[in-house]
């Protein structure tokens, strides 16, 4: 029952299209080709175009969310493995030297993950349209941007450690700068970034609950995961990967509903052609 809430919105658009198509067919049978015949065909074609654009909107959000989840998870995992929190002592220099290419790859992926996340937020807001609540949408948009800024800062600190080691490896390891940089990197990620992700999820879950564009199961799941991020973010830096996993699940669901809506639209178009 709740699974069909998002699909119902897309289905409403298909019903409007089907009604307009049937009205056009009835007019053709009653009056035959006339001066308004071409005008009706133009209106029907325009409605088909608008419907297809509406179907592509949630699909774009889903694809962007999946891309973000994959790239972000990969980059954070590589950074976490290359510069672990417990790294210290005489093996620091050898460890960094052996993981230079790993950090470089992670830093290359982070900007593209950020672009995909911005696209995801923009398409989600566009999908809400007039149903958007200004208060929660402001919190949703602001927390999303802050989360992205924190992750960029984390990646920048990791890149700074890597660049400094390439220039002055002995100075970096002996001065304790690497210890400070690593501590700052994980503080930004765990204390601030993860909590901004939790606020992002709470605001989006509230918008979903008010507009009923998503099943309540996903709303409750969103609240539970957000509470976990807000309360337990200090325990481990691996907890940040819960957020892209949540985005991945939501995106896959939206993509499935969008593809089903497109299939229903295509079947409706075929049925109208056969009846005419």
JORASUL-V856819 format. One record per backbone hydrogen bond with DSSP energy under -0.5 kcal/mol. NH is the residue of the N-H (numbers start at 1). CO is the residue of the C=O. E is the energy in kcal/mol with one decimal. If there is no record, write none. Layout:
<<NH	CO	E> <NH	CO	E>>
//
This chain:
<<4	1	-0.8> <5	2	-1.5> <8	4	-2.0> <9	5	-0.8> <10	6	-1.3> <11	7	-2.8> <12	8	-2.0> <13	9	-1.1> <14	10	-1.4> <15	11	-2.2> <16	12	-2.1> <17	13	-1.9> <18	14	-2.6> <19	15	-2.6> <20	16	-2.2> <21	17	-2.2> <22	18	-2.6> <23	19	-2.4> <24	20	-1.9> <25	21	-2.1> <26	22	-2.5> <27	23	-2.2> <28	24	-1.7> <29	25	-1.9> <30	26	-2.3> <31	27	-2.3> <32	27	-0.6> <32	28	-1.5> <37	34	-1.4> <38	34	-0.5> <40	36	-2.1> <41	37	-1.9> <42	38	-2.3> <43	39	-2.2> <44	40	-2.3> <45	41	-2.5> <46	42	-2.3> <47	43	-2.1> <48	44	-2.0> <49	45	-2.1> <50	46	-2.2> <51	47	-2.2> <52	48	-2.3> <53	49	-2.1> <54	50	-2.1> <55	51	-1.8> <56	52	-1.8> <57	53	-1.2> <58	54	-0.8> <59	55	-1.0> <60	56	-2.3> <61	57	-1.8> <62	58	-2.2> <63	59	-2.6> <64	60	-2.4> <65	61	-2.4> <66	62	-2.3> <67	63	-2.4> <68	64	-2.4> <69	65	-2.4> <70	66	-2.2> <71	67	-2.5> <72	68	-3.0> <73	69	-1.9> <74	70	-2.0> <75	71	-2.5> <76	72	-2.6> <77	73	-2.1> <78	74	-2.1> <79	75	-2.4> <80	76	-2.7> <81	77	-2.1> <82	78	-2.3> <83	79	-2.6> <87	84	-1.3> <91	88	-0.5> <92	89	-1.2> <95	91	-2.1> <96	92	-2.5> <97	93	-2.2> <98	94	-1.7> <99	95	-0.8> <99	96	-0.7> <100	97	-0.7> <103	99	-2.1> <104	100	-2.1> <105	101	-2.1> <106	102	-2.1> <107	103	-2.6> <108	104	-1.4> <109	105	-1.6> <110	106	-1.6> <111	107	-0.7> <112	108	-0.6> <113	109	-2.1> <114	110	-2.3> <115	111	-2.1> <116	112	-2.1> <117	113	-2.0> <118	114	-2.3> <119	115	-2.1> <120	116	-2.2> <121	117	-2.4> <122	118	-2.4> <123	119	-2.4> <124	120	-2.0> <125	121	-2.2> <126	122	-2.1> <127	123	-2.1> <128	124	-1.5> <129	125	-1.6> <131	128	-2.0> <132	129	-1.4> <134	132	-0.5> <137	133	-2.5> <138	134	-1.9> <139	135	-1.9> <140	136	-2.6> <141	137	-2.8> <142	138	-2.8> <143	139	-2.5> <144	140	-1.7> <145	141	-2.0> <146	142	-2.4> <147	143	-2.6> <148	144	-2.1> <149	145	-2.4> <150	146	-2.5> <151	147	-2.1> <152	148	-2.1> <153	149	-2.2> <154	150	-2.3> <155	151	-2.3> <156	152	-2.4> <157	153	-2.3> <158	154	-2.1> <159	155	-2.4> <160	156	-2.3> <161	157	-2.3> <162	158	-2.0> <163	159	-2.6> <164	160	-2.5> <165	161	-2.0> <166	162	-1.7> <167	163	-1.4> <168	164	-3.0> <172	168	-2.1> <173	169	-1.9> <174	170	-2.2> <175	171	-1.9> <176	172	-0.6> <177	172	-0.6> <178	172	-1.2> <180	176	-1.8> <181	177	-3.1> <182	178	-2.4> <183	179	-2.2> <184	180	-2.7> <185	181	-2.3> <186	182	-2.2> <187	183	-1.9> <188	184	-2.3> <189	185	-1.7> <190	186	-2.8> <191	187	-2.0> <192	187	-0.9> <192	188	-0.6> <193	188	-2.8> <194	189	-2.1> <196	192	-2.1> <197	193	-1.7> <198	194	-1.8> <199	195	-2.2> <200	196	-2.3> <201	197	-2.1> <202	198	-2.2> <203	199	-2.5> <204	200	-2.1> <205	201	-2.7> <206	202	-2.2> <207	203	-2.0> <208	204	-2.4> <209	205	-2.2> <210	206	-2.1> <211	207	-2.4> <212	208	-2.1> <213	208	-0.7> <214	208	-0.6> <218	215	-0.7> <219	215	-1.4> <220	216	-2.8> <221	217	-2.1> <222	218	-2.3> <223	219	-2.2> <224	220	-2.3> <225	221	-2.4> <226	222	-2.5> <227	223	-2.3> <228	224	-1.8> <229	225	-2.1> <230	226	-2.2> <231	227	-2.0> <232	228	-2.5> <233	229	-0.6> <235	232	-1.3> <236	232	-0.6> <239	236	-1.1> <240	237	-1.3> <241	238	-1.6> <242	239	-1.8> <243	240	-1.0> <244	240	-0.7> <245	241	-1.4> <246	242	-2.1> <247	243	-2.3> <248	244	-2.2> <249	245	-2.1> <250	246	-2.4> <251	247	-2.4> <252	248	-2.3> <253	249	-2.0> <254	250	-2.4> <255	251	-2.5> <256	252	-2.3> <257	253	-2.3> <258	254	-2.4> <259	255	-2.4> <260	256	-2.1> <261	257	-2.1> <262	258	-2.2> <263	259	-2.1> <264	260	-2.3> <265	261	-2.1> <266	262	-2.2> <267	263	-2.3> <268	264	-2.1> <269	265	-2.0> <270	266	-2.1> <271	267	-2.3> <272	268	-1.9> <273	269	-2.0> <274	270	-2.1> <275	271	-1.9> <276	272	-1.6>>
//
